[in-house]
Amino acid sequence: MALHWHDWNDEVLAVAREERRPVLLLLVAGWSRRSRRFQREVLEQADVAAALADRVIAVRADKDRHPQLAALYGQGAWPSLALLDAGGALLDAGTWIDGPDLLARVDAAVTTLRGESPAAAAATTDADADARTRTTTDGAASATRDTGAAGAPRAAAHAGPRPPQLDDALLPAIEAALLANFDERHGGFGTGAKFPHPEALDYAILRFAGDASPRLQGVIEKTLSQMADGDLQDAVAGGFFRFTEGRDWTRPNTEKSLSSNAGLARNYLEAGQVMGRADFLTYGGRTVDAMLRDFFDADAGLFASGIEPADDYYAFDGPARRTRTPPRHDGRFLADANARAVSALLKAGAVLGRPGLTGTAGAVMRRLLERLWRPGRGMFHFDDGTGPKLPGRLRDQAETARALLRLLQYTDERSFGPALDDLLRLIATQFVGPDGDFADLADVSRGRDVRRDERAFLDGAVAAEVLLRGALYTGRTELEGIARRALERHAADFLRFGWSMTAYGRSVELLLHPPLHVVVVGGEGDLDAGALLDAASATYLPSRVVQRLDPVMDAGHLHRLGIPSTGRAMAYVFTALDVADVSDPPSLRRALRDAGQRRLRQSR
């Protein structure tokens, strides 16, 4: 008997309640070879399919089309399996579960459900279901992380005393949890399958830039070197695969993810800057080139979200590959992934001295806004060629706003200003719940408490960073207060959120130690002002906001900042204690490095 798969909809749980059967939810990624293998090698086996058909309601959902399901029930790798009761509460979960084990788990779930009275099952309220789901999802995710399967911190839930308030004790606590889960032998984090963790490396680079800690240097250099030298990198063409099944970066799953490659490109470029490693700069450039070659769809003007796996193709060397058809991209263009790609292009353009990449970043952003932004409604999640879909996701708004801030920082293209203003306003109003937490629009509208939702925690950390930077750029100080309130909500529980805690730490660092505010003053077409802007963008600083103001059009803003009009191009570097004014790029680079070091020393 074949297993009949249902789509996820509101009727699924009602049927589960009526028939008193658990829901078997299979979450897959369209680009994941492992997802397809699991369906073929486990779920489509005749004995397993026949047994499941009588016992469960089978639901299959793509994690990119149903991000809320992925947030609630995903186990850190794809595929993810979840057994749910009629209220949506999690009964059991895992990633790859062999047939006999899966059937045993289903039997246990059925026994549990049939031990409840029908009246009790029918009386389950939405609020109760939400509460149970959050609690059990956290437990299941922690169990999965303990195995090292997704490479998340084993010590996250037991990392010692938690800081009681939002203060500097939080930053070294996150660093300590990061170091506790570092794989000293092979680099990376965890002891199972190896995933790249761009957000964790970003935090390590941030902390290392402040005090050159030998331990953090070891984390950064060993991890980036081992990823590049191992099978995670496509050694022939550049770019990185999704993950490796081997702890030693062997046996790659050959699907490729745009978000992962964009994050790693920035990691290599920033580590190359901070450590003076030319090889890291080379890897960063190769990764950006691979993104443009493999993911970019010229007709759409956007990057696809993933590349299908192709073990046979990647086994060949360069000349042999040229005689074969390369693997295809998935045809889906995601807002958050494209925004991350824009950020990677901007970083590469500045660091590597390749202005063409900066121009490409602007072109991609214009196309992204054209296809997925609707003023007053924000960013839709994706377009698969049939129009924009899934509005109301916080991460899409936050990642796009962050990329827009970077675009204005690197290029001063004022045409992006209205979109940035719109997204900042939406994040600060529509995507904040009554308790102060950031959340997706649907969660805000129904008053759902998302404090135990790891995906919401990560998205909220990015949103807080965006509002903190936006407050400096726009002068809207109320944005900082909104970000502070959201960050304070997690001052005592951030350590249980796996790698998301590093994004949270980055935002708290910005709040406690505001970024350098660099203002370049010069009219349109002023070459000296352009050179100062390039110098400010190319110098590595972990936290900065760079802004170009026109002495005529922005006279009011300059007055509020206390900047005089001198009639010549100038750059002003604002710190918490002083302001430096310089008129040439070499002096600006020195001023930025000195101010950046002073700023980071204050966080120790």
Secondary structure, DSSP 8 states (H G I E B T S, - for coil): -----B---THHHHHHHHHT--EEEEEE-TT-HHHHHHIIIIITSHHHHHHHHHH-EEEEEETTT-HHHHHHH--SSSSEEEEE-TTS-EEEEESS--HHHHHHHHHHHHHHHHTS-HHHHHT--HHHHHHHHHHHHHHHHHHHHHHTTT---TTGGGSS---SSSSTTHHHHHHHHHHHTB-TTTSSBSSSSB---HHHHHHHHHHHHHH--HHHHHHHHHHHHHHHHSTTB-TTT--B-SEESSTTS-SEE--EEHHHHHHHHHHHHHHHHHHT-HHHHHHHHHHHHHHHHHTEETTTTEE-SEE---HHHHTS-HHHHTTS----B-S-EEHHHHHHHHHHHHHHHHHTT-HHHHHHHHHHHHHHHHHHEETTTEEEEEESSS-EEEE--HHHHHHHHHHHHHHHHHH--GGGHHHHHHHHHHHHHTTB-TTS-B--HHHHHTT---TT-HHHHHHHHHHHHHHHHHHHHH--THHHHHHHHHHHTTTTTGGGSTTHHHHHHHHHHHHHS--EEEEEE--TT-HHHHHHHHHHHHS--SSEEEEEE-TTTTHHHHHHHT----SS-EEEEE-SS-EEEESSHHHHHHHHHHHHHHHHHTT-
